[in-house]
Amino acid sequence: MNNLPSTYRWLVSTPDTARGWLVTGAWVLLAVLVLHWSAQGTQLSWSELSNGLPQIGDFLARSMPPDLSILPRLWQPAVETLQIALWGTLLGIAFAIPLAFLAARNLQGNRWLYAGTRQLLNVIRSINELILALVFVSAVGLGPFPGVLALALHGVGMLGKFFADSIEEIDQGPIEALQATGARPLQVIVFGVIPQVITAWIAVVLYRFEVNLRSATVLGMVGAGGLGFELVSSLKLFKYQETATCIIVITLMVVAADLLSSRLRRRIQGDNRH
């Protein structure tokens, strides 16, 4: 205990006057009031949660044991979910890359084109995948295809922003050197930009695939195919043991994808360090 310093240093500056403490106290009070106001708006009630715990317990009891006899039937929906996530990711990448170069401030000289592309990416990713799936289901019908389109379109907004942000953080030295030698814009991108961002892009793409795999299971609930369709069907028919089996399969798929992508990210980052 004697080795502990007698004074401690905060990571942020603290008020050193009475007026400063009053202002800080006012901000803290405002934050508390905002939290209280939002709690009332969302109808937070711990008593209602505690009263509902028996219903949750009843649902879990009806779900046990899981009906493992339906596993052969879930094989095709599971593969379909994986395919939806895969193609949703690939199409998102294909359209996000060109938009990312337009949305990178350090590469885009036309500020109107830069601002317009940035706002387009903002609009795209502000729409939830579930809403996009509903739109595409009404357009192309039921099945996995609307799920692919929904994930791809939303992925364009998310990946485009991440790609553009990583481009803006690169070292400008190689870019200026290539431009000084008379390199064409495409050559600058291929030899000056891509080598600096490829590692970060791969990491983001792997994470996006994990997200799409989770989202694909939810999109099935609105008729976009996959395990989500089987899950909601079992719920509607009150076959809770089949529901539990669907949840187990979904969980195992997500965990497997997370382990695989984590290993790939570590390997890529390790190779990059060497």
N, C-alpha and C positions, 0 to 999 in steps of 0.2 A: 504494500500500500504506500510505503514511503517513496517508491520510485515514480508514483503518479505525479504529473505536473500540477502545480498549484493553480494554474490558470488554464483555461481551455479556449480555443480559438474557433469561432463559428465560421462556417463556410460562406455565410452571407453577412453583410454589414448589419449591425444592430443600431437602433436609434441611440443617440448620445445626448438628446435634449428632451425636456418635458413635452415640447410640442411634437417632436418626432414620435414619442411613445403614444401620445394622444392620437396621432394620425394612424399609427399601426393598430392601435386598439379599435379605431373606427373601421378600418378595413376588415379586421377579424370579426367584429360585430356584424358588418355587412355580409361577410361570407356565411356566418351562422344563420342570419335571416334568410339568405338565398337558399341555403340547404333546407331550412325549415319550410319555406314556401314550396320548394320542389318536392319535399316529402309529402306535403298535403296534396299537391297536384297528382302525384303518383299513387296516392292512397296507401302509403306504407303502413302496415298494421301487423305487428308481431303477434298479436292475439289471434287474428284471423289465420295467420300461418300456423300457429300452434293448434288451432281448432281443425285445420285441414290436414294435419299430419296423419290422423287415423285413416283418412281416405287414401293418402299416398301409401300407407302401409297395406291397405286392402288391395290396391292395385298391384303392389309388389308381390303380395301373397298369391294373387291370382295368376301372376306371371311365372311362378315357380312350380315345378321345374320347367326350364325352357323345352319346347318341343323340337328336339333335335332331328326328328324324323323328316322335317321339311328341308333339311340342309341340301339334299340333291336338287330340290326345286329352286333353291336360292343361288345355285351356281351361275346360271345364265344372267339373272339380274345383277349379281356381283360383278361379273365380267362387263356387263353393260355399263354399270356405274364407273368402272375403271376406264372404259373407252370414252365415256362422256367427259370425264376429267382430263384425259389425255388430249383429246381433240379440242376441247375448250381451251386448254393451255396453249397448244400449238398454234391455233388460229389467233389467239390473243397476242402471242409473240409476233406473228407475221405482220399484223397490222399495227402493233405498238411500236416496233422499231423505227419505221419511217416517220411516224408522228413524234417520236422522242427526239429525233434530230431537228425537227422543226420547232420543238418546244424547249430546246436548249439555248439559253441566252448567249452563251459564248460561241455558238456556231451559227446562229440565226441573226443576220443583219437587219432584216425587216421586222421592226418591232411590232407592227400590226399582225403580221403572220405569226410571230411568236406569241403574242397575247391571245390571239384567236385560237391557236392550237392548245394553249394552256387551258383556256376556258372550255374548250371542247372536251378535253380530258376530264376536267372537273365535272362537267355535266354528265358524262358517261358513267363515271364511277359513283355519282351521287344516287343513281337508280339501283335499287337492290336487285340481286339476281333473281329473286322470286318474282318480282314484278315483271322483269324482262322475260322470264319463262312464261308467265301468263300471257304476255303479248304475243310471243312466238308460238305458243300453243294455239292461240286463236288464229294465227296466220298460217301455220303449216300443219296443224293437227297434233294429235297425241303421239308420244314416242320419244326416243332419245334425242332426235335432231333438234327440237326446240331447246332442250337442255344444253346441248353443245353451243348453240347460238347465244343463249343467255350468258353462259360462262365466258365465251369468247368476247362478247361485246363488253361485259363488265371488266374482263381482264385487260382489254385495250386501255381502259381508263387507268387502272391500277398500275399495270406494267409500264405504260407510257410515261406516267409520272416518275416512277422509280428510275427508269432508264434515263430520262431527261435529267433528273437530279444528279445521277452518277456522272453523266457527261459534263455537267457544269462544275463538278468537283475535280476534274482531271488537271494535270499539269499542262499549262499552255506552252511550255518550252518546245516539246516535239511538234506541236501544231505550227508554231511560228517558224520553226526550222524548215518544215516541209513547205510551208507557204513561201518562204524566202527562196527556195530552190525552184519555184514555179510549179509545184505539184498541183494537180487538179483537185477539186473538192472531194471527188470520190476517193482519190489516193490519200488525201488527208484523213478521211474517215477510216479507210481500211488500215493504214499504217500508223496513224497518229492517235486515233480515238479508240478503235476497237481493242487494241492490245491493253489499254489502260482500264477498260471497263468490263472486259469479258468475265473476269472472276466474280465481280459484284453482280453482274447480270445473271450468271449461272446460279448463284446463291438465291437471288430473288425468284428466278424461274422455278427452282425446286420448291421454294416455300409456297409459291403460287399454285403449284400442282397439289400440294397438301391441302390448301384452302379449297381448291376446286373439287377435290375428292370428297371433302366434308359437305360442300355445297351441293354436289351432285346427288347426295342422298336425300337432301331436303327438296330439291327440285322435283324429284319423283312424286312428291306429295301433290303436285299440281298437274300430274299427268305427263311429266317429262321422262318417264321410264326409270329403270334402275331399281335399287333396293328400296328407295323411298316409296315407290308405288306399292311394293309388297308390304311395307311397314304400315302405311295408312290403310291399306285394304284389311289387314289383320285387326287394326284398331276399330275400324268401322263394323267389323263382324264380331267384335268382343272376343277375339281369339288371342288373349293376352300372352299365352305361352308361345305362340308363334311370333308375337311382337317382340318378346324377350330374345328369341333366337335371331331375329332380324337385327336387333340392337347389338347383340354380341358379334355378329358377322361384320357389321359396320364398324364397330370399335376395333376389331382385329385388323381390318383393312386400313384404318386411319393410323393405328399404331405401327403397322408394317411400313406404311408409306413414310411416316415420320422417322423411323429408324433408318430406312434406306437413304432418304434425303439427307439426314444428319451425317451419315457415314460418307456420302458423296461430297457434302460441303467440306467436311474435315479433310478429306483427301485432296480436294481441289485447292483449299487454302494452304495445306501442307506443301503441295507441289509448287504453289505460287511463291512460298517463302524461300524454297530452295532454288 
